[in-house]
């Protein structure tokens, strides 16, 4: 039975991308790698919508979050960590681990951050140097109004550091227009590449913060990345196979173009949400205007064990969903619809849910997929 992997990441990879990874190794200090890195960096800038410096680093999504923290801050710096879920909490935890003075601004899980609440905190505390924010919170299926948040942060003349791991390339995130100082994403999400590399863009103001930063860093030192990039290299041995994969992925991504990608993710998210509501299920996000276009979170229906639902979909119908994370464990399940995904994948996923619900004794109010 073929598997329909519908989790928020890692996402399925096209055959061309996986085939590209089998390429022979090259000298990462040689001209072939230099050309590859330059090509990928310039291509990424067009998807980030930025002219800022941009670097590919061999790490995970959490690694790029750590990279941004240690290159922007010093121990003792006052930081506002905005959180609407598990990854927002993680961002604050990383900063705290490295000695930042973290002030938490937590919002109820299932809601988006309120830009006015952020403005109030920044006005109240002039010592806050930077704001940490997750653009798209996969643990709750909510996308923050990042453009509005960034406008507030810039009005208050602070740094903004953005976890865009599950949004960039799939959800609108114009880095330069929104004046984002540090923004990072990961290969295993909308980029259709296996885990292994992350990408981070740094503004001029971000570099000014780097010059003042005193947090300890070695592997994640972006100054080293900048110096070696000038020679067409990376400071440390890169995951060359993932570079090959990203190169192949761009051949596919470019066929749609950025706007096409954004439109497809919007269309498939709308299809997913409509199917879920047709079954009489409730979306976890409290305001559908902020429902994510890369992952849909659904409250477990009354009388149904969510873990049994997820297990049955996997074992009986070959569709893999994610359960809830952290305090949402056992309360929700999640459908990933980013990267390599189309209408047939979503139809299959929704049909599996409908069948599993019936087998578990839940009477649906409608059908998941309509003609």
Secondary structure, 3 states (H helix, E strand, C coil): CCCEECCCCCCCCCHHHHHHCCCCCCCCCCHHHHHHHHHHHHHHHHHHCCCCEEEEECCCHHHHHHHHHHHHCCCCCEEEEEECCHHHHHHHHHHHHCCCEEEEEECCCCCCCCHHHHHHHHHHCCCEEEEEEECEECCCCEECCHHHHHHHHHHCCCEEEEECCCCCCCCCCCCCCCCCCEEEEECCCCCCCCCCCEEEEECHHHHHHHHHCCCCCCCCCHHHHHHHHCCCCCCCCCCHHHHHHHHHHHHHHHHHHHHHHHHHHHHHHHHHHHHHHHCCCCECCCCHHHECCCEEEEECCCCCCHHHHHHHHHHHHCEECEECCHHHCCCEEEEECCCCCCHHHHHHHHHHHHHHHHHCCCCCCCCCCCC
